[in-house]
Amino acid sequence: MNRAALISLLVPALPCMAGTISLQRPELQMPVDCTLGQSCYIQNYVDRDPGPGARDVGCGGLTYDGHKGTDFALPTVAAMRTGVEVRAAAPGVVRAIRDGETDRAFIEGVSVAGKECGNGIVVTLGDGWEAQYCHLRKGSVAVKPGQKIAAGDPLGLVGQSGKAAFPHLHLELRHDGQTVDPFDPDRSEICDPKGAASELWSDPIAYVPSGLLEVGLAATPPDYEAVKAGLPAAPELSADSPALVGWVYGFGLRAGDTVEISIDGPHGFHFEHKGLADASKVLFYRYSGKKRPAEGWPRGTYEAQVTLLRDGEVIAQKTSMTQLD
């Protein structure tokens, strides 16, 4: 979503002003009640490329051309429906709100023109600073214009309203009308992924270029849409299952990455598959497995392990276990 569209949703467009960022910077708290790397993750950062390309703060691909915020995403639609709280990242005064927009309208083909932010909130932070929260769940906005809020106060719930392809909170920070990347407010332009962290965050938030969201075992390859919606935690497997399939759902796949899927089970059972990514993917899904042997699957514990490698280095690893009785 571009900045012009975001601002036009809730507040009048502000003039861009040149100059350095004010020293009276806000100190930001985590804006979603979740644990990064476990129950949520950052899908997109601010685009640092001034041209038609896109580059995130770690010089990676977790952004798109013109993206002006930080997207705190939930792994599945099921996670969204449990109700995950959006919290004020900094104290301020509510300037404008919108509620009542339907979740998932965009991906269902309904026009969201003029309402790309969906259900949202704009908060003035003082000294020319402003924060905008987008894509909240329908009916969840819990504040009113003119209301004073403290950091950590509940604002609503993570949703998928407006132009949102997945459940997330889009948090945009502005100063004097200019978008500010909370991970690099001075636009240092230094390509150092390990150093890209927490410039304005009260608690450090590390830059994570890629990750594995869900790993599982199944009797047949799960449907990708079902995976994104949120599969049951315990797959149903039996000795007569037609196959044993390990699957993975992740983000930030890059061309040239290797995805390794291995399955270990009783009596020395071992299966392993390595696949090379031929294209970069914002979200990705892979699976591999083995057909049932003639004698059926032996009872016992099975473990799937997925490893994401980049240039020979392990980027992420995740496991899932199931018991076949």
N, C-alpha and C positions, 0 to 999 in steps of 0.2 A: 504494500500500500504506500502511495507516495504522500509526501508531507502536505501538499496542497489539498488533497482529498481529505486527509485527516482533520486539518484545521477547519475546513469548510463545513464539517459536520456539526460542530458544536459551538464554535466561536468565530468571530470575524477574523480574517487573515491579518496577521501582524506584519509590519514592515521589517525587512531584514536590516540589521545594523552591523556595520563593520566594527572591528576592534577586538581586544583581548577579552577573555572570559573573566567575569567579576571574581574578586577574591572571596566574596561572601557566598561560597558555594554550599549547596545543600548537602547534607550527609544522608545517604539513602539506605534504607533497610530493605530486606527481601520483601517484594510486593505480593507474594503468593504464599499461602500456608502449605508448603510442601518442602520436600527435601531434594535438592538438586542432585541428579545422578541416581536417584531412587524412585521417587514418585513424580518427578517432573524434570525438565531439562530446558536448556536454551536452544531453540530451533534456529533463530535468526538474530544477528547483531546488526548494528547500524552499518550501512554501506559507506565505506571510506573512499571508494573510487569516484573521483569527480567526473569521469567520463561515462560512456555507455556500458562499461564493464561493472563488475561488482567484486568487492573485497571486504572481508570482515576485519575486526581489530587484530586477529591473529594471522592476517594475510591468508586466510582460508576462504572457503566458499559458503559459510553459513550466513548468507544474506542474499539479497537480490538488488538489482539496479534501482536506486532511489529509496531504498528502505531506510526509515528514519527512527526506528525504535528498537527495543529489545523484546523479543517474543519468548515469554516463559510458557512453555507448552506442557500439556498433559499427554501421557502416552496413548490413551484411548478415549473414545467417547464414553465408555462405561465409567472411567475415572471422573470425567466431567460430571456425569449424572449423580455421582455420590455427593457432590457439593463441596468444592474446594474454594476456600475463602480468598478474596482479593483484599489486600491490606494497604493502607497508605504508606508509600515509600518515604514520605517526609511530611512534616506538619505544614499546614496552610489553610486556605479558605477555598471552599468549593465555589467555582465560578460558573459552571454549567453542567448539566447532566442530560442524558437521554436514556429512556428505558422503553420497553414494549416491543423491541425488534425481535423477530423469531430467530432462534438458533438454527444453524445449518441450512438457512435459506439459500445461501450462495451456492453450496455444493449440490443443492437440489434443483438448481436452475432458475431460482427466483431472482429477479433484478434487485440489487441493493444500491443502485446508482444514487448518489447523493447521501447515502447512509453507510458508507464503507466502514466506518468505525463501529457500526452497530450500536449496542448499548454502551455508553461511555460517560466518562467524568473528566472534567478539566479542573485542576486545582492550582491556584496561584500560591507560590511559595515565598514571595517577597524578593526585593532587589532585582526584579526583572525575570525571575525564574518561574517556570510553569511546568506542570506535569500533566500528561494526558493518559488516561487508561481506556483501552478499547476492547471490544468483543465480549463484554460481560454477559452473563446468562440473563435471559429474559425474566423480568420481574424481580431481579435480585438487587438492583441499585439501592443502597441503604442510606444515602446522604441526600441533602437538598442544597440548592444554591444559597450562598451566604453562610453556610455552616462552617464553623471552625473545626478542624480535625487535627489530631496528633498522629505522629508516626506510629504505625501499627494498628490504627483504628480500622475496623471492618468497613469496606466500601461496597462489597457485593460478592458475586461468585464468578469464577472462571467460566466462560461460555464459548460459544462459537457463532455469535451474531455478527452481522455485517459481512464484509468481504474476508471471511476466515475459512481457510481450507482445512483447518484442524483446530481442536480445542486449545485456546491459549489466551494469555493476557499480553496485549501489545502495550508496553510502557514507553512513552516518548517524553523526553526531557528537552525543554527549550530555554534559552536565555536571550532576552531581547528579540524574540522572534526567530532566533537561529537554533536549529537542532544541535544538541550536544550529546556526544557519545559518552555515557557514564563510565565506560571502560577506558576512554582516551579523550578527556575533555579539552586538552590542549592540542589535539591532532598532531601528535609527535611523529606519526608516519613511520615509526620504527617497526620493522617486521620482526617481532620477537614473540612468537606464540606463548612461550613459557613466562614471559614478562607481562603479558596482557592480562591484567587483573585489577579489579576493585578500586580504581582511582577515586570514585565517589562513594563507594560502598562502605558502610560502617564495619561490616564483617566481610573479609575477602571472598570474592567470587572468582574462581579460576576459570580461565578460558578452556573450553572443552570442544575440540574440533569435530569429533564424531563419537558415536556411542551406540550401545545395544540396549533397546528398550524392553523387548520381551524375547524369551527363548522358551521353547517347549518341545514336547514329544507328542506325537499323534499317530493314529492308525492310518490316516491318509493325509495328504497335504491340505492344510487348512485354507479356506478361502481368504484372500488378502483383505477383502472388505470386512470380513468377520474378525480378522486379526486386529485391524484398526479400530473396530467397534469394541473389542475386548472379549477375548475367549474366556470360557470357564477356567478356573485355576487348575483343575485336575482333569487331564484328558482321559478319555475312556479307552483303555487298552485291555486286550485279553489274549489268551494263548492262540486264538484263532484270528487275530487281527491280520488283515491282508498285507500289511507292511508296518515297519517301524520308521517313522519319519521325524527327523530333527529339523526345527524351523527357527528362524530368527527374524525379528523386526527391529530395524535400527534407523539411525539418521546420520547424515554427513558422509555417505559413501563417496569415494573419489575413484576416478578411473585409475586402474593399476593396483587398487587394493586387493588383498586376498582375504576371502572369507572361508574359514575352516570350520566344518561341522563334524563333530565326532560323537559317537554313541558307544558307551560301555555298558555291559550287562553281565549277568551270571554266567558261570562256566567259561569265562574268558572271552565272551562275545565282545567284538570290537568292530566298529565301522568308522570310516573316515573319508571325508570328501573335501577337496580344496577347489575353490572357484575364484577365477580372476575377474574383477569388475572391468567391463569394457567401456563403461560410461559413469559419470558422476551422478549421484542421486541424492536429492534432499531427504527423502525417506526411501527405505529399501526393504525388500522382503526376499528371503532366500530359504530354500529347503532342500533336503536330500535324505535318502534313506535306503533301506534294504527290504526286499520282499520277504514274506514269511517262509521259513524253511518247511520242508515237508512234514517234519515232526511237530511243528508249531513253536511258538516262543516259550522258552523256559521261564518258569516263575522266578521272581526275584526283583531286585532293584536295578533300574536302568537310569543312566545319567547322560544327558546331552550337554555337550560343551561347545560353545561357539567362540571363536577367536577372530578378531579383526586385525589384520596386519597391514602396515604401510611402510614400504621400503624396508621390509624385514623386521620392523619394530612392532611390538604388540601395542595397539592403540586401545583396544577394549576386549574384555573377556567376560562371559556370563554363562552360568550353568543352570540346568533344570533337572530335577529328579522325579521319578514316578515309580510306584510299586505295582508290579503285576502279580496278583494273587491267584 
